[in-house]
Structures are given as structure tokens and as C-alpha cells.
Amino acid sequence: MPTKTSRRAAVAARTPDTAPAVPAGKRDRTHYLYLAVIAAVVLGIAVGLIRPDLGVELKPLGTGFVNLIKMMISPIIFCTIVLGIGSVRKAAKVGAVGGIALGYFLVMSLVALSIGLVVGNILHPGDGLHLTAAVKASGHGQVSSEALPPVDFVLSIIPKTFVSAFTEGQVLQTLLVALLAGFALQAMGRAGRPVLRGVEHIQRLVFRILSMVMWAAPIGAFGAIAAVVGSAGLDALKSLAVLMVGFYVTCFLFVFVVLGAVLRICTGLNVFSLFRYLGREFLLILSTSSSESALPRLIAKLEHLGVSKPVVGITVPTGYSFNLDGTMIYMTMASLYIADALGTPMSVGEQIPLLLFLLLASKGAAGVSGAGLATLAGGLQSHKPALVDGVGLIVGIDRFMSEARALTNFAGNAVATVLIGTWTKEIDKDRVRRVLAGELPFDETTLLDEGEGRGDGEPSPGADAERERELTKA
């Protein structure tokens, strides 16, 4: 009969075989995926220029891929917020994060509007253009009935049922349900831990599905780019080149000068290092013209960076509706462009009330398909109807400008999350340094950190010894 000593020796001998494999040295093959995306973008541009009709017909490929990503947004936001709030002991911390986030979003939206105002008044890109009956009709066709006035917009945040928040794809409705569920589980204490463990397993499943969907990115990028180039063509680009170049330069200055300076002053981080870390997400947005395609990955990457779950879970989804820096710049410059093109340039006294109105209108149109153009047309219709005729002038290049809008919106929300994490002391600065230095690579396979220390501020309901003990008891 084996003695205790021999049994211990046997266990020790088996330990190396039964211990989890160390992922060090595991080859990351996802870089091939993003090389394929680049190749697909180049091929899509070529097809759009050579065979415009075929390029337009390929649009469903891009739409289908973006819809696959959107399908994952609601469950990812729900799981992230519930796990984040459920692991925080004090509800006041969550309220502080939300208040600081909304205040920051308002300030940066005003800054973006002001920058667009200055550049638009310097360039006057709409001078000398002529309006046709077809262009007028096209402009009125962009007025969306989906945009809501402020009061109705606030009421629309409340879902019809608990489940409809997920089925209707409304980010703010999902955010509200997740906040309520998180606070409820927080109040339940130990009794809520089994539910938190269940939500954590669902989160792993959802992120695994997302990593599978991402392999369709080259197909989506090819279809999206081919459709944009095929529908617009070179003529539209030539006639509106001044507006396009001016808009791209303005977005570039806003991101790298304004946001870069704020990030450096408040956190000491280099904006180029942060954006290099988010490089694959920028490529994904560039190829699909949609910032929503990168929202789930932004949540995962910022948690990996070291920002706490509550800060990421509240700031990122809210920012996607309220922190639209690129859209603010776009609406400012487009409004001035249209006014100049119609031969009715606005004075500064007329510009400021219009832009403040558009600032509010953009919140009411959050989530509307093609929100940039639809919000602009709806805002002009409500505040200065005579300018709606000119919206048709920019329909041809709106999709090209939507890429700069989406990239700027994404950059603004990434920077905002890091800033708010710093201001609320909900960020692991040492981990941030190690991640940006490449010492802690992001797991592209699961999009999750299965190990310790994600900067949650409080012990996570998963990945700790207590959870393992409770699972054993169960």
C-alpha cells in the first residue's frame, strides 16, 4: 500500500503535466487577418474605380459584416457593465464616473465645434458652387424622421421590456438595463455571486464568437470600400476636394494636437503610443467606415490596458452616443460649406446658435443609421430650413467623410476613457506602461484576460482564489 510520502511524490511528478500551459511563445496568427484587410481595401478601391457598378453591388458584403459586429455590441456592453459594477463595493464610485464622463463629453464637443467653426470660416470651401433641382431633392431626402427631440430622446432610453433592450440594438437602452442589473447584484452581496459567475461565462462566450466573426473582416472591408468608391467616383472627389481635405486636416489636428495635449498633460501618456496599441481597431474602422465595428474590441483592449471595468463599461458605451467629436467637426464645416454654396453665408452671430442647436440634435439622433448626414439635415430642417437644399451637395462624399468622423469619434472615446480612469484613480498606471511597451500583449484569440490584475479596482468575481473555492463547493 502506498505511503503518504510516495503519494506526495506521485502528485509532484504529475503536476507539470496537469498545470495549465503557459501561453508564452504562442504564435499570434491574427496579424495575417489584418494584412488581408489591407489587401482587401486596396482591391476594393481598384474594383470601385474600374467597375463602379460592380462596386456598388458589393455593398451588402460590408453591410453584412458591420451587422455581425453590431449583433455582439449589446451583450458585450451588458456583461462588461454588470461585471464591473457588481464587483465594486460602493455605488457612489459609479455615479462619480458617469458625472465626470458627461461633463467631459460636453466640454470636448464644444471644443470640436469651435475648431470646426474656425477652420470653416478660414477655408470657405463652398464658394462658387451651383445648386440644381436634383441636388435640392437629394438634400431634402436626407431629412430623417428617426431623429428625436430632446425630451423624446430621453424617454426612448427606457426600453419597452427588459429583453427589448437587447433585441432592438439600442446602446443606451442596454446601458440602462445593465446599470440596473449591476446595482441590483451589488446590493445582493454574496447571493449575487453565482449570477456574476454566470455573466462572466457568457462574456467569455460572446468574445469568443466576436473573435470568430473578425475573420470575415477582409470580406466586409472589400465590399464596403468598393461600394463607397463605386458610388462616389472621382468627379465627386474633385469638386469637393477642398471640403474633404479641410475636414481631414481639422480632424487630424483635433486628435493629435488637442486630444494629444490633454492626454499628455493629464496622464503623461503619449497619444501615439496609445493609438499604436489600438492600431488594428483604427484599420477596422477605416475599412468599414463604422466606429461601431470596433466598439467591442475597444472595451476589451481598454480593460486589458489597465482601466477598471466600471470606467470602461460606463464611459465607452455612453461616449458612443454623447462624445462624437468627429461628428461635431463635420456638422460645423458642412453647415458653413452649405451656407456659402447657397450664396447665403452666415455671420458668426448666426453660426453659434445653429451649431449649439446641432450639438443637441446630434444627441437625439444617436444610433440613427447614417447619423452624420441625417442629423445635419434634420438639424437644418428644424433650425434653418433654407439650408436643407444644400445638403445634397455633400451626399456624394459623405461616406468618405464618414471615415474621418468614425476615426475621430473612436480616438476621442479611447482618450476619454483613459482620462476618466486617471481622474477617478481607476487605472493601473504600471500595467498601462507595460502594455504600451509590449510586455503584456493582448490576447487576440479570446479578447479577454484570464489572469490577474486587470485594474478593476476591486477583486473581480472571476480569476481569483475565492471564486475557485466557491466553484469547488458548488
Sequence and secondary structure as in RCSB ss.txt:
>XXXX:A:sequence
MPTKTSRRAAVAARTPDTAPAVPAGKRDRTHYLYLAVIAAVVLGIAVGLIRPDLGVELKPLGTGFVNLIKMMISP
IIFCTIVLGIGSVRKAAKVGAVGGIALGYFLVMSLVALSIGLVVGNILHPGDGLHLTAAVKASGHGQVSSEALPP
VDFVLSIIPKTFVSAFTEGQVLQTLLVALLAGFALQAMGRAGRPVLRGVEHIQRLVFRILSMVMWAAPIGAFGAI
AAVVGSAGLDALKSLAVLMVGFYVTCFLFVFVVLGAVLRICTGLNVFSLFRYLGREFLLILSTSSSESALPRLIA
KLEHLGVSKPVVGITVPTGYSFNLDGTMIYMTMASLYIADALGTPMSVGEQIPLLLFLLLASKGAAGVSGAGLAT
LAGGLQSHKPALVDGVGLIVGIDRFMSEARALTNFAGNAVATVLIGTWTKEIDKDRVRRVLAGELPFDETTLLDE
GEGRGDGEPSPGADAERERELTKA
>XXXX:A:secstr
   HHHHHHHHHHHHHHHS    TT   THHHHHHHHHHHHHHHHHHHHH HHHHHHTHHHHHHHHHHHHHHHHH
HHHHHHHHHHHT S HHHHHHHHHHHHHHHHHHHHHHHHHHHHHHHHH TTTT    HHHHHHHHTT  S    H
HHHHHHTS SSTTHHHHTT HHHHHHHHHHHHHHHHHHGGGGHHHHHHHHHHHHHHHHHHHHHGGGHHHHHHHHH
HHHHHHHHHHHHHHTHHHHHHHHHHHHHIIIIIIHHHHHHHH   HHHHHHHTHHHHHHHHHHT GGGGHHHHHH
HHHHHTB HHHHHHHHHHHHHH  HHHHHHHHHHHHHHHHHTT    HHHHHHHHHHHHHHHHHTTT TTHHHHH
HHHHHHHH GGGGGGGGGGTTTHHHHHHHHHHHHHHHHHHHHHHHHHHTT B HHHHHHHHTTSS   TTTSS  
SS    SS  SSSSHHHHHHHHH 
